[in-house]
Amino acid sequence: MMITIIIVKGTEASMRITKEKAAENRARVVAAADRLFREKGFDGVGVAELMGEAGLTHGGFYNHFASKDDLEAAACEAIFDRAVAKIEQVAATLEGEKRRLAFDDYRRRYVSKPARDATAANCPMVAFAGDVSRQSDALRETYARGLRAYLDAFARAGSQGQGGAQVRREALRRFSELVGALTLARSVAGADPDLSDEILAAASVD
């Protein structure tokens, strides 16, 4: 009886370790996809490259995801979770001058040269807006949910305690300007750096 108990406990421990390792490996694949999709786009990265970046074998992919579309949606969700968390920190700042300064700093960093020069765009809207409409239903829905959550938080961050349709429209306008400026600045940074700098300067917060 004692031997049987020991074997059962050992088996349970092994199963627990296996599940923990599987979760760790899945997280590694999502993290690799997070960066590569932002850098190269969804269609620019294959499963073999993703698994290699994660340090795992190609054959193990389907232990974690039903398809590449499944991974794309998971990575998109992770990217938006991070982006929304950052703007939520600003929205949670005390109202008044402290929140205004935090919001202005956030917008200033959004259109900064480091943001422009990053190999992989940190903003999921800049990274994916031109690509997502050609992807799977699951990915488009994930992106739409993430964008709505981000815009809701952005509107709260810039509202200074006010509400209403006009405040939201102003928030959408301001954010659209930021996304457009960063996208345009990134698009010409290599070919015409002076123009890229001019675009960033025009969008910067005074």
N, C-alpha and C positions, 0 to 999 in steps of 0.2 A: 504493500500500500504506500509506503513512504517513497518507493522508487517511482510509482505512478504519479504521485503528487509533484515530485521534483520535475518530471518530464513535462507535465502539463504547465507548470509555472514557467519552465524554460521556453516552451512553445509560445505561451502568451507574451513573454518578454521579447522573443524573436519577432513575433507578428507586430508588436508595438514599434520596435525599432525599424522594421521594414516600412510600416506606414509613415513613420516620421521621416525616413530617408526619402520615400516617394514624394512626400510633401515638399521636402527640401529641394529635390531635383526639379519638381514642377515649378517652384519659385525661381529657380535658376534659369529655367527656360523662359519664363515670363520676363525676367529681368533682362535677359539677352535680347528678347524680342522688343522690349520697351525701347532699348537704345537703337537697335538696328532698324526698326520700322521708322523711328523718328529721323534717322540719318538717311535711309535709302528708299523709304516708302514701302507700302505693303507688297507691291508686285516686284520690288527690287531685291527681295530676300527670299531664299529658298529654305526648305526644312533642314537640309544638310548643313547649311551655313549657320542657321540658328542653333542647331544642336551642337555643332562644333564650337560656337562662341560660348555655349553653356558648359562645355567640357564633357558632353555626353555623346553617346553613340546615336547615329541616325535611327537605328532600329528601335530605340526606346521611346521615340516620339509618341507613338500611339498608346503607350502606357499612361499617358497624361492627357492627351487631347484627341478628340474624335476626328479632327481635321485641322488644316492650317487656318481655315476660317474661324474655328473655335479658339485657336491661340490668338488670332488677330483681335477678336473681341475681348479676350481676357487681358491682353496687353493694353488695349485702348482704355479699358476700364481702370487699370492700374495707373496709367499715365494721367487720366483725368482725376482720379482720387488724389494724386499728389498735387496737381495744379489747383484743384478746388480747395484743398487743405491750406495752401499758401494764401489764397485770397480770403478764405474764411478767417484766418488769423487777423487780417486787416479789418474785416467786418466786425470782429469781436472786440476790437480796440475801443476804449472808452470814447464816447461821442465828443464832439467839439474839436478844438485845435489839435489834440493828440491824434485823433482819427484822421483829420485832414492831412496832417504831416505824413502819417503812415501810408495813406492812400497815394499822396503825391510821390513819395519815395518808391512805392511799388510801381507806379506808372513810369517813373523815370528809369528804373532798372529794366523795365520791360522793353524799352526802346534804346537800351544802352549798347555800346559797341561790343561788350562781352556777349550779350544776348544775340547780337547779329552774327558774331564770328564763331559762335559755338558750332561744332561740326553737326551735331544733332539738335534741331530746334527744341528748346525746352517747352514751348507752348504747343499743346496738341492742336490748337486751331491753325497755327502757322504750319505745323508739320503735316497736317492731314486734310485741311479744308479742300484743297484742290484734287484730292485723291479719293476721298471717302465715298463719293457718290457712285463710283464704279465698283464698289466692293459689295460684300454679301449683305443681306437684310439684317443679320445679327449685328454686324459691325456698324452699319448705318444707325441702327437703333441705339446701340451702345454710345456711339458718338453723339447722337442727338440728346440723350439723357445727360451725358457729361457736359455738353455745351449749355444746356438749360441750367444745370446746377451751378456751373461756373458763372453764368450771366446773373443768376439770382444773387449769388454772393458778391459779385462785382457791383451790382446795383446797391446792395446794402452797404458795402464798404464806402461808396461815394455819396450816400444819401444824406449823411449828417443828421440822421434821425427823421428825415422827411419820407413821405411815401407818395403813391399815386402814379397814374399813367405817364404824366409828363416827366417825372423823375426817372422812371424806368426807360423811357425813350431817350433821355439825355445820356443815361448810362450805356445803352446800346450804341448810341452814336459815338461816344468817347472810346468805347472798347473797339468798335469797328475801325476807327482811325488808328488805334494802336496796332491792331493786327495787320491792317493794310500797310502801314509805314514799315513795320518790321519785315513783312514779306517782301516789299519792294526793295528795301535796303539790302536784304540778303541776296536778292536776285541779281543785283549789279555790283556787289561788293568786290568781286574779283576783276570784272571788266572795267568798272568806272568807280573807283573808291571815293572820289570826290563827290560824285552824285549820291552815292550811298550815305556818306556823312551828312550831306545836305538834307536828305530825307529824314534822317534821324534827328537832326537839329530842329527841323520844322515841327517834328512831333513831340519834342521834349517838353517836359513840364517846367514852366518858369518858376 
